[in-house]
Amino acid sequence: MSQPAAQNALSVTISGTPDFGSEVLKALYRITGRSTVELREAIRSGEPVYTAELFGNDHIHVVPRLEKTVAYLQSLGVPFVVHEWADGERDAIPLDVMRQIIEATDGP
């Protein structure tokens, strides 16, 4: 089951199709809340392993999960791409831009 595409969101997609062991998938499950089956399918199909909708009611919960997903993948040295979804378009963005977007949506 893939995550729905959002109009205004940030997502993390793992580069390539690594075959992670159960420990990595379990850790990603704890961070993202997605089942290991969903995560494995997302990785194999090149879809986001996590998508954080911005400006929604659960913004306060999804953004920390996005940041934890990025930090975990960085700690493993796993290459990934962050995408910004806006108005039906998906564009790859660098981490500093992701952080700027998060800061802007968090408000003053």
Order of alpha helices (4+ residues) and beta strands (2+ residues): beta-alpha-alpha-beta-alpha-beta-beta-alpha
